[in-house]
Amino acid sequence: MIILGFDPGTATTGYGIVQAENGKIKLIAYGTIETKANSSMPARLRQIYLAVRRLIRQYKPDKIALESLFFYKNQKTAITVAQARGVIMMACQSLGVSVTEYPPLFVKNTICQNGRANKKEMQNKIKLLLKLKELPKPDDAADALAAAICCLTERKEDR
């Protein structure tokens, strides 16, 4: 099973692709979709939408894991993240791939057994789980990998 995970944002959307193979989790790819701050919001959202569609077509995931919107102190940030999530969901729906949403605290608890784990702890745990030589960077990509791994390892009674 191939899972494509996303950590949504309008400036930077992290993505991570993992596969379950013979009971082990294997890294396929990870990175970011970046948009220019001086571009209009519709242009940025279109860029994210098209990039998500390219990733789905290239890697043919069985499922999409999407970090859900959590509390943001900055209302403007919450709105832009929600817009990015919307275009990601629309891209997935348009290609017939199901989306499962995971709250950040649930992902952190699943990966690190600590719902309050910081970015460095998450990166270290992802490095260990995927047997990487280096920390996965940037943290947006590491968070996307964490969501994907969470989707692979989740049991329905966990949530």
PyMOL commands that place a pseudoatom at each C-alpha (Angstrom):
pseudoatom trace, name=CA, resn=MET, resi=1, chain=A, elem=C, hetatm=0, pos=[0.000, 0.000, 0.000]
pseudoatom trace, name=CA, resn=ILE, resi=2, chain=A, elem=C, hetatm=0, pos=[1.305, 3.452, -0.939]
pseudoatom trace, name=CA, resn=ILE, resi=3, chain=A, elem=C, hetatm=0, pos=[0.380, 6.474, 1.174]
pseudoatom trace, name=CA, resn=LEU, resi=4, chain=A, elem=C, hetatm=0, pos=[0.935, 10.100, 0.182]
pseudoatom trace, name=CA, resn=GLY, resi=5, chain=A, elem=C, hetatm=0, pos=[0.951, 12.437, 3.166]
pseudoatom trace, name=CA, resn=PHE, resi=6, chain=A, elem=C, hetatm=0, pos=[0.569, 16.216, 3.174]
pseudoatom trace, name=CA, resn=ASP, resi=7, chain=A, elem=C, hetatm=0, pos=[1.346, 18.975, 5.655]
pseudoatom trace, name=CA, resn=PRO, resi=8, chain=A, elem=C, hetatm=0, pos=[-0.626, 21.845, 4.075]
pseudoatom trace, name=CA, resn=GLY, resi=9, chain=A, elem=C, hetatm=0, pos=[0.406, 25.473, 3.767]
pseudoatom trace, name=CA, resn=THR, resi=10, chain=A, elem=C, hetatm=0, pos=[0.237, 28.164, 1.115]
pseudoatom trace, name=CA, resn=ALA, resi=11, chain=A, elem=C, hetatm=0, pos=[3.915, 29.112, 1.229]
pseudoatom trace, name=CA, resn=THR, resi=12, chain=A, elem=C, hetatm=0, pos=[5.148, 25.557, 1.766]
pseudoatom trace, name=CA, resn=THR, resi=13, chain=A, elem=C, hetatm=0, pos=[3.200, 22.317, 1.551]
pseudoatom trace, name=CA, resn=GLY, resi=14, chain=A, elem=C, hetatm=0, pos=[5.153, 19.292, 2.681]
pseudoatom trace, name=CA, resn=TYR, resi=15, chain=A, elem=C, hetatm=0, pos=[4.630, 15.910, 1.081]
pseudoatom trace, name=CA, resn=GLY, resi=16, chain=A, elem=C, hetatm=0, pos=[5.875, 12.447, 1.927]
pseudoatom trace, name=CA, resn=ILE, resi=17, chain=A, elem=C, hetatm=0, pos=[5.298, 9.107, 0.257]
pseudoatom trace, name=CA, resn=VAL, resi=18, chain=A, elem=C, hetatm=0, pos=[5.731, 5.782, 2.016]
pseudoatom trace, name=CA, resn=GLN, resi=19, chain=A, elem=C, hetatm=0, pos=[4.896, 2.199, 1.197]
pseudoatom trace, name=CA, resn=ALA, resi=20, chain=A, elem=C, hetatm=0, pos=[4.099, -0.825, 3.311]
pseudoatom trace, name=CA, resn=GLU, resi=21, chain=A, elem=C, hetatm=0, pos=[6.149, -3.703, 1.973]
pseudoatom trace, name=CA, resn=ASN, resi=22, chain=A, elem=C, hetatm=0, pos=[6.468, -7.090, 3.702]
pseudoatom trace, name=CA, resn=GLY, resi=23, chain=A, elem=C, hetatm=0, pos=[5.374, -5.596, 7.010]
pseudoatom trace, name=CA, resn=LYS, resi=24, chain=A, elem=C, hetatm=0, pos=[7.953, -2.789, 6.814]
pseudoatom trace, name=CA, resn=ILE, resi=25, chain=A, elem=C, hetatm=0, pos=[7.622, 0.877, 5.997]
pseudoatom trace, name=CA, resn=LYS, resi=26, chain=A, elem=C, hetatm=0, pos=[9.676, 1.987, 3.017]
pseudoatom trace, name=CA, resn=LEU, resi=27, chain=A, elem=C, hetatm=0, pos=[10.389, 5.582, 1.985]
pseudoatom trace, name=CA, resn=ILE, resi=28, chain=A, elem=C, hetatm=0, pos=[9.508, 6.422, -1.601]
pseudoatom trace, name=CA, resn=ALA, resi=29, chain=A, elem=C, hetatm=0, pos=[9.964, 10.221, -1.713]
pseudoatom trace, name=CA, resn=TYR, resi=30, chain=A, elem=C, hetatm=0, pos=[9.481, 13.460, 0.179]
pseudoatom trace, name=CA, resn=GLY, resi=31, chain=A, elem=C, hetatm=0, pos=[9.800, 17.176, -0.402]
pseudoatom trace, name=CA, resn=THR, resi=32, chain=A, elem=C, hetatm=0, pos=[7.864, 20.412, -0.586]
pseudoatom trace, name=CA, resn=ILE, resi=33, chain=A, elem=C, hetatm=0, pos=[5.608, 22.344, -2.900]
pseudoatom trace, name=CA, resn=GLU, resi=34, chain=A, elem=C, hetatm=0, pos=[6.644, 25.984, -2.570]
pseudoatom trace, name=CA, resn=THR, resi=35, chain=A, elem=C, hetatm=0, pos=[4.834, 29.058, -3.820]
pseudoatom trace, name=CA, resn=LYS, resi=36, chain=A, elem=C, hetatm=0, pos=[6.092, 32.620, -4.191]
pseudoatom trace, name=CA, resn=ALA, resi=37, chain=A, elem=C, hetatm=0, pos=[4.950, 35.132, -1.587]
pseudoatom trace, name=CA, resn=ASN, resi=38, chain=A, elem=C, hetatm=0, pos=[4.472, 37.802, -4.249]
pseudoatom trace, name=CA, resn=SER, resi=39, chain=A, elem=C, hetatm=0, pos=[2.032, 35.629, -6.250]
pseudoatom trace, name=CA, resn=SER, resi=40, chain=A, elem=C, hetatm=0, pos=[-1.711, 36.117, -5.846]
pseudoatom trace, name=CA, resn=MET, resi=41, chain=A, elem=C, hetatm=0, pos=[-3.531, 33.675, -3.578]
pseudoatom trace, name=CA, resn=PRO, resi=42, chain=A, elem=C, hetatm=0, pos=[-5.481, 32.142, -6.482]
pseudoatom trace, name=CA, resn=ALA, resi=43, chain=A, elem=C, hetatm=0, pos=[-2.188, 31.564, -8.353]
pseudoatom trace, name=CA, resn=ARG, resi=44, chain=A, elem=C, hetatm=0, pos=[-0.599, 29.972, -5.289]
pseudoatom trace, name=CA, resn=LEU, resi=45, chain=A, elem=C, hetatm=0, pos=[-3.581, 27.683, -4.717]
pseudoatom trace, name=CA, resn=ARG, resi=46, chain=A, elem=C, hetatm=0, pos=[-3.588, 26.671, -8.389]
pseudoatom trace, name=CA, resn=GLN, resi=47, chain=A, elem=C, hetatm=0, pos=[0.112, 25.810, -8.146]
pseudoatom trace, name=CA, resn=ILE, resi=48, chain=A, elem=C, hetatm=0, pos=[-0.544, 23.590, -5.099]
pseudoatom trace, name=CA, resn=TYR, resi=49, chain=A, elem=C, hetatm=0, pos=[-3.506, 21.949, -6.831]
pseudoatom trace, name=CA, resn=LEU, resi=50, chain=A, elem=C, hetatm=0, pos=[-1.515, 21.128, -9.971]
pseudoatom trace, name=CA, resn=ALA, resi=51, chain=A, elem=C, hetatm=0, pos=[1.493, 19.863, -7.983]
pseudoatom trace, name=CA, resn=VAL, resi=52, chain=A, elem=C, hetatm=0, pos=[-0.726, 17.566, -5.878]
pseudoatom trace, name=CA, resn=ARG, resi=53, chain=A, elem=C, hetatm=0, pos=[-2.284, 16.146, -9.038]
pseudoatom trace, name=CA, resn=ARG, resi=54, chain=A, elem=C, hetatm=0, pos=[1.203, 15.523, -10.493]
pseudoatom trace, name=CA, resn=LEU, resi=55, chain=A, elem=C, hetatm=0, pos=[2.277, 13.696, -7.334]
pseudoatom trace, name=CA, resn=ILE, resi=56, chain=A, elem=C, hetatm=0, pos=[-0.844, 11.527, -7.377]
pseudoatom trace, name=CA, resn=ARG, resi=57, chain=A, elem=C, hetatm=0, pos=[-0.390, 10.674, -11.039]
pseudoatom trace, name=CA, resn=GLN, resi=58, chain=A, elem=C, hetatm=0, pos=[3.309, 9.928, -10.591]
pseudoatom trace, name=CA, resn=TYR, resi=59, chain=A, elem=C, hetatm=0, pos=[3.157, 7.800, -7.421]
pseudoatom trace, name=CA, resn=LYS, resi=60, chain=A, elem=C, hetatm=0, pos=[-0.391, 6.380, -7.645]
pseudoatom trace, name=CA, resn=PRO, resi=61, chain=A, elem=C, hetatm=0, pos=[-1.081, 6.314, -3.889]
pseudoatom trace, name=CA, resn=ASP, resi=62, chain=A, elem=C, hetatm=0, pos=[-3.794, 4.102, -2.448]
pseudoatom trace, name=CA, resn=LYS, resi=63, chain=A, elem=C, hetatm=0, pos=[-4.663, 6.732, 0.161]
pseudoatom trace, name=CA, resn=ILE, resi=64, chain=A, elem=C, hetatm=0, pos=[-3.915, 10.316, 1.094]
pseudoatom trace, name=CA, resn=ALA, resi=65, chain=A, elem=C, hetatm=0, pos=[-3.069, 11.328, 4.673]
pseudoatom trace, name=CA, resn=LEU, resi=66, chain=A, elem=C, hetatm=0, pos=[-3.740, 14.992, 5.386]
pseudoatom trace, name=CA, resn=GLU, resi=67, chain=A, elem=C, hetatm=0, pos=[-2.881, 16.851, 8.548]
pseudoatom trace, name=CA, resn=SER, resi=68, chain=A, elem=C, hetatm=0, pos=[-6.083, 18.469, 9.763]
pseudoatom trace, name=CA, resn=LEU, resi=69, chain=A, elem=C, hetatm=0, pos=[-6.462, 22.077, 10.728]
pseudoatom trace, name=CA, resn=PHE, resi=70, chain=A, elem=C, hetatm=0, pos=[-5.507, 22.681, 14.313]
pseudoatom trace, name=CA, resn=PHE, resi=71, chain=A, elem=C, hetatm=0, pos=[-5.811, 25.767, 16.466]
pseudoatom trace, name=CA, resn=TYR, resi=72, chain=A, elem=C, hetatm=0, pos=[-3.831, 28.727, 15.130]
pseudoatom trace, name=CA, resn=LYS, resi=73, chain=A, elem=C, hetatm=0, pos=[-3.202, 31.874, 17.130]
pseudoatom trace, name=CA, resn=ASN, resi=74, chain=A, elem=C, hetatm=0, pos=[-3.045, 33.840, 13.885]
pseudoatom trace, name=CA, resn=GLN, resi=75, chain=A, elem=C, hetatm=0, pos=[-6.449, 33.815, 12.179]
pseudoatom trace, name=CA, resn=LYS, resi=76, chain=A, elem=C, hetatm=0, pos=[-4.926, 34.753, 8.807]
pseudoatom trace, name=CA, resn=THR, resi=77, chain=A, elem=C, hetatm=0, pos=[-2.646, 31.690, 8.973]
pseudoatom trace, name=CA, resn=ALA, resi=78, chain=A, elem=C, hetatm=0, pos=[-5.602, 29.436, 9.761]
pseudoatom trace, name=CA, resn=ILE, resi=79, chain=A, elem=C, hetatm=0, pos=[-7.510, 30.743, 6.752]
pseudoatom trace, name=CA, resn=THR, resi=80, chain=A, elem=C, hetatm=0, pos=[-4.628, 30.250, 4.308]
pseudoatom trace, name=CA, resn=VAL, resi=81, chain=A, elem=C, hetatm=0, pos=[-3.883, 26.752, 5.634]
pseudoatom trace, name=CA, resn=ALA, resi=82, chain=A, elem=C, hetatm=0, pos=[-7.585, 25.920, 5.264]
pseudoatom trace, name=CA, resn=GLN, resi=83, chain=A, elem=C, hetatm=0, pos=[-7.468, 27.110, 1.654]
pseudoatom trace, name=CA, resn=ALA, resi=84, chain=A, elem=C, hetatm=0, pos=[-4.427, 24.930, 0.940]
pseudoatom trace, name=CA, resn=ARG, resi=85, chain=A, elem=C, hetatm=0, pos=[-6.178, 21.943, 2.552]
pseudoatom trace, name=CA, resn=GLY, resi=86, chain=A, elem=C, hetatm=0, pos=[-9.210, 22.590, 0.355]
pseudoatom trace, name=CA, resn=VAL, resi=87, chain=A, elem=C, hetatm=0, pos=[-7.280, 22.502, -2.907]
pseudoatom trace, name=CA, resn=ILE, resi=88, chain=A, elem=C, hetatm=0, pos=[-5.392, 19.389, -1.775]
pseudoatom trace, name=CA, resn=MET, resi=89, chain=A, elem=C, hetatm=0, pos=[-8.710, 17.661, -1.029]
pseudoatom trace, name=CA, resn=MET, resi=90, chain=A, elem=C, hetatm=0, pos=[-10.141, 18.823, -4.343]
pseudoatom trace, name=CA, resn=ALA, resi=91, chain=A, elem=C, hetatm=0, pos=[-7.126, 17.489, -6.263]
pseudoatom trace, name=CA, resn=CYS, resi=92, chain=A, elem=C, hetatm=0, pos=[-7.409, 14.126, -4.507]
pseudoatom trace, name=CA, resn=GLN, resi=93, chain=A, elem=C, hetatm=0, pos=[-11.153, 13.925, -5.091]
pseudoatom trace, name=CA, resn=SER, resi=94, chain=A, elem=C, hetatm=0, pos=[-10.761, 14.823, -8.767]
pseudoatom trace, name=CA, resn=LEU, resi=95, chain=A, elem=C, hetatm=0, pos=[-8.459, 11.810, -9.206]
pseudoatom trace, name=CA, resn=GLY, resi=96, chain=A, elem=C, hetatm=0, pos=[-10.534, 9.457, -7.043]
pseudoatom trace, name=CA, resn=VAL, resi=97, chain=A, elem=C, hetatm=0, pos=[-8.094, 8.990, -4.162]
pseudoatom trace, name=CA, resn=SER, resi=98, chain=A, elem=C, hetatm=0, pos=[-9.565, 8.925, -0.657]
pseudoatom trace, name=CA, resn=VAL, resi=99, chain=A, elem=C, hetatm=0, pos=[-8.336, 11.358, 1.986]
pseudoatom trace, name=CA, resn=THR, resi=100, chain=A, elem=C, hetatm=0, pos=[-8.001, 10.590, 5.680]
pseudoatom trace, name=CA, resn=GLU, resi=101, chain=A, elem=C, hetatm=0, pos=[-7.421, 13.532, 8.019]
pseudoatom trace, name=CA, resn=TYR, resi=102, chain=A, elem=C, hetatm=0, pos=[-5.288, 13.345, 11.146]
pseudoatom trace, name=CA, resn=PRO, resi=103, chain=A, elem=C, hetatm=0, pos=[-5.047, 15.952, 13.907]
pseudoatom trace, name=CA, resn=PRO, resi=104, chain=A, elem=C, hetatm=0, pos=[-1.420, 17.002, 14.569]
pseudoatom trace, name=CA, resn=LEU, resi=105, chain=A, elem=C, hetatm=0, pos=[-1.595, 15.793, 18.194]
pseudoatom trace, name=CA, resn=PHE, resi=106, chain=A, elem=C, hetatm=0, pos=[-2.746, 12.350, 17.042]
pseudoatom trace, name=CA, resn=VAL, resi=107, chain=A, elem=C, hetatm=0, pos=[0.099, 12.140, 14.504]
pseudoatom trace, name=CA, resn=LYS, resi=108, chain=A, elem=C, hetatm=0, pos=[2.673, 13.191, 17.122]
pseudoatom trace, name=CA, resn=ASN, resi=109, chain=A, elem=C, hetatm=0, pos=[1.297, 10.700, 19.615]
pseudoatom trace, name=CA, resn=THR, resi=110, chain=A, elem=C, hetatm=0, pos=[1.318, 7.898, 17.032]
pseudoatom trace, name=CA, resn=ILE, resi=111, chain=A, elem=C, hetatm=0, pos=[4.872, 8.613, 15.863]
pseudoatom trace, name=CA, resn=CYS, resi=112, chain=A, elem=C, hetatm=0, pos=[6.570, 9.744, 19.099]
pseudoatom trace, name=CA, resn=GLN, resi=113, chain=A, elem=C, hetatm=0, pos=[4.156, 8.465, 21.770]
pseudoatom trace, name=CA, resn=ASN, resi=114, chain=A, elem=C, hetatm=0, pos=[4.023, 12.112, 22.833]
pseudoatom trace, name=CA, resn=GLY, resi=115, chain=A, elem=C, hetatm=0, pos=[1.276, 14.413, 21.543]
pseudoatom trace, name=CA, resn=ARG, resi=116, chain=A, elem=C, hetatm=0, pos=[3.421, 17.429, 22.414]
pseudoatom trace, name=CA, resn=ALA, resi=117, chain=A, elem=C, hetatm=0, pos=[6.589, 16.297, 20.573]
pseudoatom trace, name=CA, resn=ASN, resi=118, chain=A, elem=C, hetatm=0, pos=[8.554, 19.139, 19.011]
pseudoatom trace, name=CA, resn=LYS, resi=119, chain=A, elem=C, hetatm=0, pos=[9.747, 19.361, 15.390]
pseudoatom trace, name=CA, resn=LYS, resi=120, chain=A, elem=C, hetatm=0, pos=[13.201, 17.941, 16.172]
pseudoatom trace, name=CA, resn=GLU, resi=121, chain=A, elem=C, hetatm=0, pos=[11.756, 14.942, 18.045]
pseudoatom trace, name=CA, resn=MET, resi=122, chain=A, elem=C, hetatm=0, pos=[9.460, 14.227, 15.103]
pseudoatom trace, name=CA, resn=GLN, resi=123, chain=A, elem=C, hetatm=0, pos=[12.307, 14.477, 12.596]
pseudoatom trace, name=CA, resn=ASN, resi=124, chain=A, elem=C, hetatm=0, pos=[14.484, 12.148, 14.693]
pseudoatom trace, name=CA, resn=LYS, resi=125, chain=A, elem=C, hetatm=0, pos=[11.714, 9.565, 15.004]
pseudoatom trace, name=CA, resn=ILE, resi=126, chain=A, elem=C, hetatm=0, pos=[10.955, 9.687, 11.264]
pseudoatom trace, name=CA, resn=LYS, resi=127, chain=A, elem=C, hetatm=0, pos=[14.683, 9.254, 10.561]
pseudoatom trace, name=CA, resn=LEU, resi=128, chain=A, elem=C, hetatm=0, pos=[14.719, 6.186, 12.814]
pseudoatom trace, name=CA, resn=LEU, resi=129, chain=A, elem=C, hetatm=0, pos=[11.501, 4.652, 11.454]
pseudoatom trace, name=CA, resn=LEU, resi=130, chain=A, elem=C, hetatm=0, pos=[12.567, 5.053, 7.827]
pseudoatom trace, name=CA, resn=LYS, resi=131, chain=A, elem=C, hetatm=0, pos=[16.229, 4.225, 8.487]
pseudoatom trace, name=CA, resn=LEU, resi=132, chain=A, elem=C, hetatm=0, pos=[17.410, 7.488, 6.907]
pseudoatom trace, name=CA, resn=LYS, resi=133, chain=A, elem=C, hetatm=0, pos=[21.015, 8.684, 7.047]
pseudoatom trace, name=CA, resn=GLU, resi=134, chain=A, elem=C, hetatm=0, pos=[19.944, 12.284, 7.704]
pseudoatom trace, name=CA, resn=LEU, resi=135, chain=A, elem=C, hetatm=0, pos=[17.019, 14.073, 9.306]
pseudoatom trace, name=CA, resn=PRO, resi=136, chain=A, elem=C, hetatm=0, pos=[14.196, 14.620, 6.821]
pseudoatom trace, name=CA, resn=LYS, resi=137, chain=A, elem=C, hetatm=0, pos=[14.116, 18.350, 6.034]
pseudoatom trace, name=CA, resn=PRO, resi=138, chain=A, elem=C, hetatm=0, pos=[12.406, 20.712, 5.987]
pseudoatom trace, name=CA, resn=ASP, resi=139, chain=A, elem=C, hetatm=0, pos=[10.062, 19.995, 8.872]
pseudoatom trace, name=CA, resn=ASP, resi=140, chain=A, elem=C, hetatm=0, pos=[7.044, 20.403, 6.561]
pseudoatom trace, name=CA, resn=ALA, resi=141, chain=A, elem=C, hetatm=0, pos=[8.196, 17.315, 4.647]
pseudoatom trace, name=CA, resn=ALA, resi=142, chain=A, elem=C, hetatm=0, pos=[8.916, 15.453, 7.904]
pseudoatom trace, name=CA, resn=ASP, resi=143, chain=A, elem=C, hetatm=0, pos=[5.390, 16.255, 9.135]
pseudoatom trace, name=CA, resn=ALA, resi=144, chain=A, elem=C, hetatm=0, pos=[3.944, 14.962, 5.850]
pseudoatom trace, name=CA, resn=LEU, resi=145, chain=A, elem=C, hetatm=0, pos=[5.948, 11.732, 6.217]
pseudoatom trace, name=CA, resn=ALA, resi=146, chain=A, elem=C, hetatm=0, pos=[4.641, 11.431, 9.775]
pseudoatom trace, name=CA, resn=ALA, resi=147, chain=A, elem=C, hetatm=0, pos=[1.037, 11.745, 8.559]
pseudoatom trace, name=CA, resn=ALA, resi=148, chain=A, elem=C, hetatm=0, pos=[1.679, 9.082, 5.902]
pseudoatom trace, name=CA, resn=ILE, resi=149, chain=A, elem=C, hetatm=0, pos=[3.274, 6.700, 8.419]
pseudoatom trace, name=CA, resn=CYS, resi=150, chain=A, elem=C, hetatm=0, pos=[0.392, 7.358, 10.816]
pseudoatom trace, name=CA, resn=CYS, resi=151, chain=A, elem=C, hetatm=0, pos=[-2.046, 6.315, 8.079]
pseudoatom trace, name=CA, resn=LEU, resi=152, chain=A, elem=C, hetatm=0, pos=[-0.106, 3.101, 7.428]
pseudoatom trace, name=CA, resn=THR, resi=153, chain=A, elem=C, hetatm=0, pos=[0.104, 2.120, 11.081]
pseudoatom trace, name=CA, resn=GLU, resi=154, chain=A, elem=C, hetatm=0, pos=[-3.307, 3.272, 12.299]
pseudoatom trace, name=CA, resn=ARG, resi=155, chain=A, elem=C, hetatm=0, pos=[-5.888, 0.890, 13.568]
pseudoatom trace, name=CA, resn=LYS, resi=156, chain=A, elem=C, hetatm=0, pos=[-9.478, 2.125, 13.495]
pseudoatom trace, name=CA, resn=GLU, resi=157, chain=A, elem=C, hetatm=0, pos=[-9.820, 1.830, 17.264]
pseudoatom trace, name=CA, resn=ASP, resi=158, chain=A, elem=C, hetatm=0, pos=[-6.860, 4.225, 17.743]
pseudoatom trace, name=CA, resn=ARG, resi=159, chain=A, elem=C, hetatm=0, pos=[-8.794, 7.374, 16.850]
for i in range(1, 159): cmd.bond("trace and resi %d" % i, "trace and resi %d" % (i + 1))
show_as sticks, trace
zoom trace
